[in-house]
């Protein structure tokens, strides 16, 4: 029999939320399902999204996704036997981002220090001509940020210009998926609105490519980082990280721990502090004035946060295994889900509300449920 307990960690007073800068990268995707007006399906290239995404997240950056229309975007070119792709294919948090991409009107360019255009046939449609996305890219670049693309994603750079109407990358080397490797007799290619090679050249860029192909070819020219095909994803992502770490280092307000990293640390204080008998870590994670409200068997039970933390005895370890399932951040608020397994006993699912004030994230609300493990797992 499953039992559910709801708990609220309520804070009494918070200081005013201050302004803060974020260490964020913006991924551009396409809403296109078909090649032009044909019935040939297309999509965003999964590998070209997950490889850079994984690199950026591990480097401490937060990644958001946009598309011209917002909402769900098609994904394809998936190799479920690849360990990294499989990881993200079954990552609910990551897939939810692709299912709820932001509209360009929801984006504040000042919050981002790089923009990355993902590839796939879908990238040829709806992105390049979107003036709102063009402005976001221009604003990011003008604030010392990086503009990057991979494979067909370079189509998104086709019409990028500065405020004076000149090419944003005039004379710079840019790569992407070249006509050399396209099957120009096929209907999919005939549906393309333009040739990437020609579009970059027509916008005064120097389009270059490897004649071999699939050899991890990429180009760094100033703050433009572009890759020819999926094999370049890892190398170009690492180059982007190097540039950002240089451009936004010492003293730059954006060179701080990302919100994702800070929230992960707070949740780790909760998970490890409880499991290892470290009440000081719980005090660090929770706001000092919260109260705990528990509803069990239709009865409300209230106790203070200090009483709650007092149940964690210093140095007394508990048999608990915790993992962070998801984190969803929006400006100074975040929701998180954590799973706690007590072997041979039960599984807890915790939901947290976190707020950022005085440049620090704190857990201000928690609700949770639990269920008994099946008898077979109690042996």
N, C-alpha and C positions, 0 to 999 in steps of 0.2 A: 504493500500500500504506500503510495506516494504522499508525502506531506509537504506543504508549502508554507514558508514563513516569509513575510515581507518586512523589511527593515528600512528605516529612513534615517540617514545621518544628516541631521538638520543643523545648520550653522546659525548663530545668533546675529553676528555682525561681520561685514566684510569691508575692507577699505576700498575706496574708489578704484576702478580698474584703470590702470595707466596705459599709455600708448606703448606699442612694442613693434619690433620688426620681425619678420619671419624669414627663415632660411628655406625657401620654397622654390620648386621647379614646376613649370607648367607643361603638361603633355597635350599636344593637339591631335585629335582623332577626327574621323569623318563619319557622317551618318549614312553614307551611300551604301545601298544594298545591291545595286546592279551597275554594270558598266554602261553608263549613259542611259539611253532609252532601250537598250537590249534586254533580253531576259537572262543574260549571263550574270550569275551572282558574283559579288565581290565583297571584300571585307578589309578590316584593319589587320595588319600582320602581328600575330600574337607574340612571336619571338622578339620582334623588333620593339615591342613594348615592355615585355617582362625582363629582358636582359638589362637594359638601361635602368629600369625601375629598381631592380634588385641592387644594382651598383649604387644608385643614388640613396636609397633607403639605408644601406649599410654604411654609407658615408655620412649619415646624419641629416639627410635632407628629407623634407616632406614633399610629396608629389600630388598635384591635383590634375584632373583631366577635364578638358573642354572639347566641345564639338560645335559646329555651326548652329545646330538646332538644340543642343543639349539632350539629355536623356540617354537611352540605351544606344550603343553603337554595335555594329556587326563585327565579329572577330573570326579569324580564320587562319589558314596556314599553320595549324596546330600540330605539334608532334608530342602526343601524350606520353611517348616513351622517353622523352627527354626529361631528366629529373627536375630541372628548374621550371620548365613549362608545366609539368605535372603539379608541382608545388603550388603554382599560382592559379592553375586551372581549378583546383579544389580549395583555394583560399577565398572564403566568403567575403572577406573585407575587400580584397583586391577586385574581385568580380563585381561587387556592389558599386565600386567606383566606375567601372565600365558600364554598368547598368544605369548609372545616374550621373553622367558627365554634366558639367556645368555649361551654361550658355555664356558666350562672350560678354554679355551685359552684366553677368554676375561676378566678373573678374576685376580685381583692383591690381593693375599692373605693378604698382609700387611694392606689392607684397612678394614679388618674384624676382629672382636673379638669373633665371635661365628659362628659355622656351625650347621645347623639343618637339619636332614634327615627326610622328610615327609614320611608317610606310604601309604597304599593301595597296592593291589596286584601288581601294576606296579613297585613298589619299589624293587621287587625281581629281576628285569631284567635290565641289562645295567649299573647299578650304582656301585655295589660293585667292579667289575673288572676294572673300569675306573681308570687308574693310575694317570691321571691328577687330578681327584677329590680327590683321596687318598692323593696326595701331598698337595693340598690346605688344606685339613683337618689337615694334619700333621704340616704344616706351621702355621696354626692358633693356634693349640694346643701348639706348641713350643714357641709361643709368649704370653703365659699365657691365651690363649683363651679357650672357652668351646666347646666341641664336644657333640652333642646331637642327639637323634633320638627317634622316636615313632613308636610303633607297627611293621609293616613290614619294616618300614624305617630302623630298626636296621640291616637289611640285608646289608646296605651300610657300616657297620662297620666291616663286615666279614673278610676283608683282610688288615685292617689298621696296619701298622708296622712303627717303627721308622727308622732312617737313618742306623742303624746297622742291620736291618732286624728282630728285635724283635717286639713282639706285642706292640702296642701303649698303650694297656690297660691291660697288663699282671697282673693277680691276682685281677683285679678290678671287682666289681659286675656290670653286664650289664643286662638289661631286654629288652624285645621286645615281639612280638606275638609268644607264644610257640606252639610247636607241639601238646601239650595237647588239644588245642582248634581248631586245624585244622581237617578237614574231610579228612583223609589220603587215603580214598578210591575213592575220587573224582578226575576227570581228571585235575582240576585246580592245585591241590596239586602235582600230579605226574609230572606236567610241571615245577615245581620249580627247579631251578638249584642246590639248596642245602637247608638244614634245618637250620633255624636261630640258634636254640639251639646248634646244632652240630658245626656250623661254628664258633660261638663265643668261644665255648670250645676248638675247634681245634686251635684257635689263642690265647690260654692261658688265655682267659677271664673266669670269673665265672658267667655263665648264671643263672639268678634267675627269678622267676615269682610267681604270686599269683595263688593259686589253685582255687580261687573263680572266678576270671575274672570280668571285667567291674566294678571294685571297685576302680578306680583311682590309681592303683598301679604304682609307679615310684621309681627309685633309683638314688640317688646322691652319687657318689663315686669319690672324688677329683673333677676334672673338666669334668667328664663324667656324663651327665644327660640323663637318658633314661626312656621312659614310655612304659607300656605294651600294652595299647590299647587307643582308642579315649577318654575314660573317664579321662585319666591322663593328657590330653593336657594342661588344664589351670594350674594345680598345678605345672607341670614340667616347664612350661614357666615362672611362677613366681619365681621358684627356680633359673632358668638361669639368670633372671634379678638381683636377689640378689647377685649371684656370680660375675656378671659383674660389678655391682655397687661397690662391695668390691675390686675386682682386679684392676679396672681402676678408682679409686677415687683419691682424693687430689693429685695434682701435675702431674698426668699422663696425657699426652697430648691428650689421646683419651677420657678422661672423660669430655667432653665438650658437649654443646648442639648439637644435631644432625643437619645435614644440613636441613633435613625435618622440624625440629622444628624452626630453624632460618628463613627459607623461609616462613613458615606459619605465623610467627610473622611479617615479612615484609609485606606480603599480608594483614594481619589484620590491619597494620598501614594504608595501602591504603584504605581498605574498611571502617574501623571505622573513620579514619581521615576525609574522605570525608563526611560520613554520620553525624558526630557529630560536624563538623566545627572545625577541629584541624589541621591547616596548618602545624604545626611543625612536626606532624606525617608523613605528606606527604614528607616533606624535609628529614626526616629520612629514608623513604622508597626509594625515587628516588635519583639517582646520581645528584649532584648539577649542572652539566653542560649540562643536556639534553635539546634538543629542541623538540617542538611538531609540527609535520607535519600532517595536516588534509586535506584529499581529500573529497570534497563535491561538487556534481553537476559538476564534472570534473574540479574543480578549486583547486589549491594547496594553502593552507593557513598555514603560518608558524608563530609560536610564541615561545617565550622562556619558559623554564620550570618555571621560576619565575612568568611570566605572567599567566601561567596555574594555579599555586598554589594560586596566588593572587585572583582567582575567588572563592576560599574557604574562606568564612568569618569566623573569629574567633568566636566560640560559636553559629554560625547559623546552626542549625540542618536541615538536608534534609531527606525527607521521602524515604529512600533507604534501601533495605534489601539485603545484600550480602552474598554469600557463595563460598567457594573454591571448585571447581569441581574436579580438578586434579593438580598434580605436578609431573613432570618428571625430575629427576636429573641425570646428568652425569658429574662426577668430579666437575669442577668449573663452570659449566653452567647448567641452568635449564629452563624449560618451564612450565608455569602455566596457568590454565584457571579458570576464575572467572565469576560467574553470579550475576548480579545486577538487582533486581526487584524494579521498582518504581510503587507502587500500584496504580491501576486505570489509568495507563499511558502506560509504556513500559518496556521491558526487555532488558538489555544490556548484551552482552557476550564479556568479555575482555580476551585478550591473552597477556601474559607477557613473556619477555625474562629477566632472571636474571643472573648476573655473580658474582662470588665470588673473591674478591681481598682484600688484607690486612686483611684477615680472616673475612670479612664482606660481606654479600649478599646485592646487590642493584638491583632495577629494572632499566634496561637500555633501554628497548623497550616495547612499548605497541601498540597493534592494537585492534580495537573493532568494533562490529556491534550492531545494535539494531533493535527491531521490536515492533510495536504497540501491546498492549494486545487486545485480542478479545473483542468485544463490551460487551459480557456477563460478562466479568471480570471487566468492568469499573463501574459497578453499585455500 
